[in-house]
Amino acid sequence: MRTPGRWWRHKSTPEKVETYTRWSFHFFAVMEFFSVGLTSVAPLGARLGTAVMLVVAVHATLCFVTVSRAIDWTRGRRPQPTALLWTLAAVTAAIAAAAIGLAELGPKGERVDTAAGGVFGVILVFGPGIIALGVRDRRRAFGIAGGFAAGTWIVAFALGAAALTALFTALIVLVGGVFIAFTAVFSVWLMNAVYELDEARETRARLAVAEERLRFGRDLHDVMGRNLAVIALKSELAVQLAQRGRPEAVTQMVEVQRLAQESQREVREVVRGYREADLGSELAGAQGVLAAAGIDCTVGGATAAGLPAPVQSALGWVVREAATNVLRHGDARRCAVRLRVLEGRVVLSVENDGVSEAGAESGAGPAGSGLAGLRERLAEIDGTLEAGPAGQGLFRLTAEVPLPSRSAPSGDVPAAVAVRSMSEVTS
């Protein structure tokens, strides 16, 4: 059974902001019912108070539904709830007019006036503010609050209230309605901005992967383009010489064979350079890519200099694979990479806070086929790899590789790469 805490942690940052926005305005509807609906029963009596409570409950329910529909419309999941907005506006105006009528023409008494005034004020403040959620134009959203304030003055004056009293009441409605409308407009803007930033981060991550693929393709083209062109020309020449019975055809085919073998060697070098990177360069590159994607990445511990080439190659691939999976999966805000050179072994750990427990179990961290590939690579040098949840929403990957006895210094040394925040990268 999923607890509320786990349900919240499994949401991405934009989803958390949307949930917070949605339930903040839902709370307005709940607060409306409990603040003026239930409290109207005692001062108005059982019969009239119950009727007022039911009317307020209808308005609160309309507000609750309007919040959900309006936010879904803002995110493009459903059409604009125009009919619902007009219904809420009409019900708000009708209840407010009825509250004024109850205060002016209903049973006399301070408690009745207080209850009617509370219903009137809360309804006319929350109603226009929630309607503003379903309006895209900001001036129109504030205009709705102004329209209700103007209507308040007209109705109050028509029902016998003094002109100054009606004006003061209208000003209160205007200030409260504009404040809630501003809150609605700002909340929608903030929610959309968070979604756009998250989409931009995902785009940057995809562009980084695409750029690396283009680099590899460019290197391969540079290596193979000239050699294949020469092989084609020499093969054509050898065919023509062979058709004429010329002995030089054998010489040309020997040259073709040499070029083919040379091309194989160069392709292997390109692939080796792509798959076996320098550990120091990979640490710096991972920090830069993650920081560019909005993830605060810190690299610390021992220096990579002096480690054997096979160890650097294997751990460099671990860093590259782990950084790629942090970008692709979860919603990480921080990532910590630490390299330790201990007695006879090197330990590399990569820890981030953006992988859900479910994602970890299904291989959403550095898992799946990537995890199997890393274990195979480390097994070639007697290394091990562990990956899994580390508690409190963390995911940790730890690679351990033994060192030859002559290359095994002990203890940690100062960090190879300084901590660089996102603000330093973007500046």
C-alpha positions as CSV (number, residue, x, y, z in Angstrom):
1,M,0.0,0.0,0.0
2,R,1.4,3.4,-1.0
3,T,1.7,6.0,1.7
4,P,1.0,9.7,1.1
5,G,4.8,10.4,1.4
6,R,5.7,7.8,-1.3
7,W,2.9,9.1,-3.5
8,W,4.3,12.6,-3.3
9,R,7.9,11.5,-3.9
10,H,7.0,9.6,-7.0
11,K,5.8,12.8,-8.7
12,S,8.0,15.0,-10.8
13,T,8.7,18.6,-9.9
14,P,6.1,20.0,-12.3
15,E,3.5,17.5,-11.1
16,K,4.2,18.5,-7.5
17,V,3.7,22.2,-8.4
18,E,0.4,21.3,-10.2
19,T,-0.8,19.3,-7.3
20,Y,0.0,22.0,-4.8
21,T,-1.8,24.6,-7.0
22,R,-4.8,22.4,-7.5
23,W,-5.3,21.6,-3.8
24,S,-4.6,25.2,-2.7
25,F,-7.7,26.4,-4.6
26,H,-9.6,23.3,-3.6
27,F,-8.9,24.4,0.0
28,F,-10.6,27.7,-0.7
29,A,-13.8,25.9,-1.6
30,V,-13.6,23.7,1.6
31,M,-12.8,26.7,3.7
32,E,-15.8,28.6,2.2
33,F,-18.2,25.8,3.3
34,F,-16.8,25.5,6.9
35,S,-16.3,29.2,7.5
36,V,-19.7,30.5,6.4
37,G,-21.9,27.5,5.5
38,L,-21.8,25.6,8.8
39,T,-21.5,28.7,10.9
40,S,-24.8,30.1,9.5
41,V,-27.0,27.5,11.1
42,A,-26.8,28.8,14.7
43,P,-27.5,32.5,14.1
44,L,-30.1,32.0,11.4
45,G,-32.0,29.1,13.0
46,A,-32.4,25.5,12.0
47,R,-34.6,26.1,9.0
48,L,-33.1,29.2,7.4
49,G,-29.6,28.3,8.5
50,T,-29.8,24.9,6.9
51,A,-31.1,26.4,3.7
52,V,-28.1,28.9,3.6
53,M,-25.7,26.0,4.4
54,L,-27.0,24.0,1.5
55,V,-26.7,27.0,-0.9
56,V,-23.1,27.6,0.2
57,A,-22.4,23.9,-0.2
58,V,-23.6,24.1,-3.8
59,H,-21.4,27.1,-4.5
60,A,-18.4,25.4,-2.8
61,T,-19.0,22.2,-4.9
62,L,-19.1,24.4,-8.1
63,C,-15.8,26.0,-7.1
64,F,-14.2,22.6,-6.4
65,V,-15.2,21.3,-9.8
66,T,-14.2,24.5,-11.6
67,V,-10.7,24.4,-10.1
68,S,-10.1,20.9,-11.5
69,R,-11.6,21.7,-15.0
70,A,-9.8,25.1,-15.3
71,I,-6.4,23.6,-14.4
72,D,-6.9,20.7,-16.8
73,W,-7.8,23.3,-19.5
74,T,-4.6,25.3,-18.6
75,R,-2.5,22.2,-19.2
76,G,-4.3,21.4,-22.5
77,R,-6.1,18.2,-21.2
78,R,-9.7,19.4,-21.9
79,P,-11.5,22.3,-23.6
80,Q,-12.2,25.5,-21.7
81,P,-15.1,25.0,-19.2
82,T,-17.0,28.1,-20.5
83,A,-20.4,26.8,-19.4
84,L,-19.1,25.9,-16.0
85,L,-17.5,29.4,-15.5
86,W,-20.8,31.1,-16.5
87,T,-22.7,28.9,-14.1
88,L,-20.4,29.7,-11.2
89,A,-20.6,33.4,-12.0
90,A,-24.4,33.3,-12.0
91,V,-24.6,31.3,-8.8
92,T,-22.1,33.6,-7.1
93,A,-24.1,36.7,-8.2
94,A,-27.4,35.1,-7.1
95,I,-26.1,34.1,-3.7
96,A,-24.5,37.5,-3.1
97,A,-27.8,39.3,-4.0
98,A,-29.7,37.0,-1.7
99,A,-27.3,37.6,1.1
100,I,-27.8,41.4,0.7
101,G,-31.5,40.9,0.6
102,L,-31.4,38.8,3.8
103,A,-29.4,41.5,5.6
104,E,-31.7,44.4,4.4
105,L,-35.1,42.7,4.3
106,G,-34.8,39.5,6.4
107,P,-35.1,39.0,10.1
108,K,-33.6,41.7,12.2
109,G,-30.8,41.2,14.5
110,E,-27.0,41.6,14.7
111,R,-26.4,37.8,14.4
112,V,-28.4,37.6,11.2
113,D,-26.6,40.6,9.7
114,T,-23.2,39.1,10.6
115,A,-24.1,35.7,9.1
116,A,-25.5,37.3,5.9
117,G,-22.4,39.6,5.6
118,G,-20.1,36.6,6.0
119,V,-21.8,34.6,3.3
120,F,-21.8,37.7,1.0
121,G,-18.1,38.6,1.5
122,V,-16.7,35.1,1.2
123,I,-18.8,34.2,-1.8
124,L,-17.9,37.3,-3.7
125,V,-14.2,37.0,-2.9
126,F,-13.7,33.3,-3.7
127,G,-16.1,33.1,-6.7
128,P,-14.4,35.6,-9.0
129,G,-10.9,34.4,-7.9
130,I,-11.7,30.9,-8.9
131,I,-13.3,32.0,-12.2
132,A,-10.0,33.7,-13.0
133,L,-8.4,30.3,-13.2
134,G,-10.3,29.6,-16.4
135,V,-9.6,32.9,-18.1
136,R,-6.4,33.3,-20.1
137,D,-6.4,37.1,-20.4
138,R,-5.1,38.7,-17.2
139,R,-7.0,42.0,-17.7
140,R,-10.2,40.0,-18.2
141,A,-9.5,38.1,-15.0
142,F,-9.2,41.3,-13.0
143,G,-12.1,42.7,-14.8
144,I,-14.3,39.9,-13.5
145,A,-13.5,41.0,-9.9
146,G,-14.2,44.6,-10.9
147,G,-17.5,43.7,-12.4
148,F,-18.7,41.8,-9.3
149,A,-17.6,44.8,-7.2
150,A,-19.7,47.2,-9.4
151,G,-22.6,44.8,-9.2
152,T,-22.3,44.8,-5.4
153,W,-22.7,48.5,-5.2
154,I,-25.7,48.6,-7.6
155,V,-27.6,45.8,-5.8
156,A,-26.8,47.1,-2.3
157,F,-27.9,50.6,-3.2
158,A,-31.1,49.3,-4.9
159,L,-32.0,47.2,-1.8
160,G,-31.9,50.3,0.4
161,A,-28.3,50.5,1.7
162,A,-26.8,53.9,2.1
163,A,-24.6,55.1,-0.8
164,L,-21.5,55.3,1.3
165,T,-22.1,51.9,2.9
166,A,-22.7,50.3,-0.6
167,L,-19.5,51.9,-1.9
168,F,-17.5,50.7,1.1
169,T,-18.9,47.2,0.6
170,A,-18.0,47.3,-3.1
171,L,-14.4,48.3,-2.3
172,I,-14.0,45.4,0.1
173,V,-15.3,43.0,-2.6
174,L,-13.0,44.6,-5.2
175,V,-9.8,44.3,-3.0
176,G,-10.6,40.7,-2.0
177,G,-11.6,39.6,-5.4
178,V,-8.5,41.2,-7.1
179,F,-6.2,39.6,-4.5
180,I,-7.6,36.1,-5.1
181,A,-7.7,36.7,-8.9
182,F,-4.0,37.8,-8.8
183,T,-3.2,34.6,-6.8
184,A,-4.9,32.5,-9.5
185,V,-3.1,34.3,-12.3
186,F,0.3,34.0,-10.7
187,S,-0.2,30.4,-9.7
188,V,-1.1,29.4,-13.3
189,W,1.8,31.3,-14.6
190,L,4.2,29.7,-12.1
191,M,2.8,26.2,-12.9
192,N,3.2,26.7,-16.7
193,A,6.7,28.1,-16.2
194,V,7.8,25.0,-14.2
195,Y,6.5,22.7,-16.9
196,E,8.3,24.7,-19.6
197,L,11.6,24.6,-17.7
198,D,11.2,20.8,-17.2
199,E,10.6,20.4,-20.9
200,A,13.6,22.6,-21.7
201,R,15.8,20.5,-19.5
202,E,14.6,17.3,-21.2
203,T,15.3,18.9,-24.6
204,R,18.9,19.8,-23.5
205,A,19.5,16.3,-22.4
206,R,18.3,14.9,-25.7
207,L,20.4,17.4,-27.6
208,A,23.5,16.4,-25.5
209,V,22.9,12.7,-26.5
210,A,22.3,13.7,-30.2
211,E,25.5,15.9,-30.2
212,E,27.5,12.9,-28.9
213,R,26.1,10.7,-31.7
214,L,26.9,13.3,-34.3
215,R,30.5,13.6,-33.0
216,F,30.9,9.8,-33.2
217,G,29.4,9.8,-36.7
218,R,31.6,12.7,-37.8
219,D,34.8,11.0,-36.5
220,L,33.8,7.7,-38.2
221,H,33.1,9.6,-41.5
222,D,36.5,11.4,-41.3
223,V,38.3,8.1,-40.8
224,M,36.5,6.0,-43.4
225,G,35.5,8.5,-46.0
226,R,38.9,8.9,-47.7
227,N,39.9,5.2,-47.3
228,L,36.7,3.9,-48.8
229,A,37.1,6.3,-51.8
230,V,40.7,5.1,-52.4
231,I,39.7,1.5,-52.1
232,A,36.9,1.9,-54.6
233,L,39.2,3.6,-57.1
234,K,42.0,1.1,-56.7
235,S,39.6,-1.8,-57.0
236,E,38.2,-0.4,-60.2
237,L,41.7,0.1,-61.5
238,A,42.6,-3.5,-60.6
239,V,39.6,-4.8,-62.5
240,Q,40.6,-2.9,-65.6
241,L,44.2,-4.1,-65.4
242,A,43.1,-7.7,-64.8
243,Q,40.8,-7.6,-67.9
244,R,43.8,-6.5,-69.9
245,G,46.0,-9.2,-68.4
246,R,48.4,-6.7,-66.8
247,P,50.4,-7.9,-63.8
248,E,50.0,-4.6,-62.1
249,A,46.5,-5.7,-61.1
250,V,48.0,-7.8,-58.3
251,T,49.9,-4.8,-56.9
252,Q,46.7,-2.8,-56.8
253,M,44.8,-5.5,-55.0
254,V,47.6,-5.8,-52.5
255,E,47.2,-2.1,-51.9
256,V,43.5,-2.5,-51.5
257,Q,44.0,-5.2,-48.9
258,R,46.4,-2.9,-47.0
259,L,43.9,-0.1,-47.1
260,A,41.2,-2.4,-45.8
261,Q,43.3,-3.6,-42.9
262,E,44.3,0.0,-42.1
263,S,40.6,1.0,-42.1
264,Q,39.7,-1.8,-39.7
265,R,42.5,-0.6,-37.4
266,E,41.3,3.0,-37.5
267,V,37.7,2.1,-36.9
268,R,38.7,0.1,-33.8
269,E,40.6,3.2,-32.6
270,V,37.6,5.4,-33.1
271,V,35.3,2.9,-31.3
272,R,37.9,2.4,-28.5
273,G,38.2,6.2,-28.1
274,Y,34.4,6.5,-27.9
275,R,33.9,3.6,-25.4
276,E,37.0,3.9,-23.3
277,A,37.3,7.5,-22.1
278,D,39.7,9.1,-19.7
279,L,38.2,9.0,-16.2
280,G,39.1,12.6,-15.4
281,S,37.6,13.9,-18.6
282,E,34.4,11.8,-18.0
283,L,34.1,13.3,-14.5
284,A,34.4,16.8,-15.8
285,G,32.1,16.1,-18.7
286,A,29.4,14.5,-16.6
287,Q,29.5,17.5,-14.2
288,G,29.1,19.9,-17.0
289,V,26.3,18.1,-18.8
290,L,24.3,17.6,-15.5
291,A,24.8,21.2,-14.5
292,A,23.6,22.4,-17.9
293,A,20.4,20.2,-17.4
294,G,19.7,22.0,-14.1
295,I,21.1,19.3,-11.8
296,D,23.6,20.4,-9.1
297,C,26.5,18.0,-9.6
298,T,29.4,17.7,-7.2
299,V,32.6,15.7,-7.9
300,G,35.0,15.0,-5.1
301,G,37.4,12.5,-3.6
302,A,40.6,11.3,-5.2
303,T,42.2,12.3,-8.4
304,A,42.0,10.0,-11.4
305,A,45.6,10.7,-12.4
306,G,48.0,7.7,-11.8
307,L,45.3,5.0,-12.1
308,P,46.0,2.2,-14.5
309,A,44.4,2.8,-18.0
310,P,42.1,-0.2,-17.8
311,V,40.7,1.0,-14.4
312,Q,40.2,4.5,-15.8
313,S,38.5,3.2,-18.9
314,A,36.0,1.0,-17.0
315,L,35.2,3.6,-14.4
316,G,34.9,6.3,-17.1
317,W,32.2,4.3,-18.7
318,V,30.5,3.9,-15.4
319,V,30.4,7.7,-15.0
320,R,29.2,8.2,-18.5
321,E,26.4,5.6,-18.2
322,A,25.3,6.9,-14.7
323,A,25.2,10.5,-15.9
324,T,23.1,9.6,-18.9
325,N,20.6,7.7,-16.8
326,V,20.3,10.6,-14.3
327,L,19.3,12.8,-17.2
328,R,16.9,10.2,-18.7
329,H,15.2,8.9,-15.6
330,G,13.6,10.4,-12.5
331,D,13.6,14.1,-11.5
332,A,17.0,14.6,-9.9
333,R,18.0,17.9,-8.3
334,R,21.4,16.8,-7.0
335,C,24.0,14.3,-8.0
336,A,27.1,13.5,-6.0
337,V,30.1,11.6,-7.6
338,R,32.9,10.5,-5.3
339,L,36.1,8.7,-6.2
340,R,38.1,7.0,-3.4
341,V,41.5,5.3,-3.7
342,L,41.7,2.9,-0.8
343,E,44.0,0.2,0.2
344,G,44.3,-2.0,-2.9
345,R,41.1,-0.8,-4.6
346,V,39.3,2.1,-6.2
347,V,35.7,2.9,-5.2
348,L,33.5,5.1,-7.4
349,S,30.0,6.1,-6.1
350,V,27.3,8.1,-8.0
351,E,24.3,9.1,-5.9
352,N,21.3,11.2,-7.0
353,D,17.9,12.1,-5.4
354,G,15.7,11.8,-8.5
355,V,15.0,8.1,-9.0
356,S,11.8,6.7,-7.6
357,E,11.8,3.4,-5.8
358,A,9.6,1.9,-8.6
359,G,12.0,3.2,-11.2
360,A,14.9,1.7,-9.3
361,E,13.2,-1.7,-9.2
362,S,12.5,-1.6,-12.9
363,G,15.9,-0.4,-13.9
364,A,15.2,3.3,-14.3
365,G,18.5,4.2,-12.6
366,P,21.7,3.0,-14.3
367,A,20.0,-0.3,-14.7
368,G,18.5,-2.6,-17.3
369,S,20.8,-3.6,-20.2
370,G,23.1,-0.7,-19.2
371,L,23.7,-2.2,-15.7
372,A,24.5,-5.6,-17.3
373,G,27.0,-4.0,-19.7
374,L,28.7,-2.2,-16.9
375,R,29.0,-5.4,-14.8
376,E,30.5,-7.3,-17.8
377,R,33.0,-4.5,-18.3
378,L,34.0,-4.4,-14.7
379,A,34.2,-8.2,-14.4
380,E,37.0,-8.1,-17.0
381,I,39.2,-6.4,-14.4
382,D,37.7,-8.3,-11.4
383,G,35.5,-5.3,-10.5
384,T,32.0,-5.3,-9.0
385,L,29.0,-3.0,-9.3
386,E,26.1,-2.4,-6.9
387,A,23.0,-0.3,-7.7
388,G,19.8,0.4,-5.8
389,P,17.8,2.7,-3.5
390,A,19.8,4.2,-0.7
391,G,16.9,5.5,1.4
392,Q,15.1,8.9,1.5
393,G,14.5,9.0,-2.2
394,L,18.2,8.4,-3.1
395,F,19.6,6.0,-5.7
396,R,23.2,5.0,-5.4
397,L,25.5,3.2,-7.8
398,T,28.9,1.9,-6.5
399,A,31.7,0.5,-8.6
400,E,34.7,-1.2,-7.0
401,V,37.8,-2.2,-8.9
402,P,41.0,-3.8,-7.4
403,L,44.4,-2.2,-8.0
404,P,47.6,-3.9,-8.8
405,S,49.8,-3.8,-5.6
406,R,52.4,-1.5,-7.1
407,S,49.7,1.1,-8.1
408,A,47.7,1.1,-4.9
409,P,48.2,4.3,-2.9
410,S,46.2,4.6,0.3
411,G,43.9,7.3,1.6
412,D,41.9,10.0,-0.1
413,V,43.6,13.0,-1.8
414,P,42.1,16.4,-2.6
415,A,39.3,16.5,-5.1
416,A,40.2,16.5,-8.7
417,V,37.4,18.6,-9.9
418,A,36.0,21.6,-8.0
419,V,32.3,21.8,-7.1
420,R,30.5,23.8,-9.8
421,S,26.9,25.0,-9.3
422,M,24.4,25.5,-12.1
423,S,24.6,29.3,-11.6
424,E,28.4,29.1,-12.4
425,V,27.8,27.1,-15.5
426,T,25.0,29.4,-16.8
427,S,26.9,32.5,-16.1
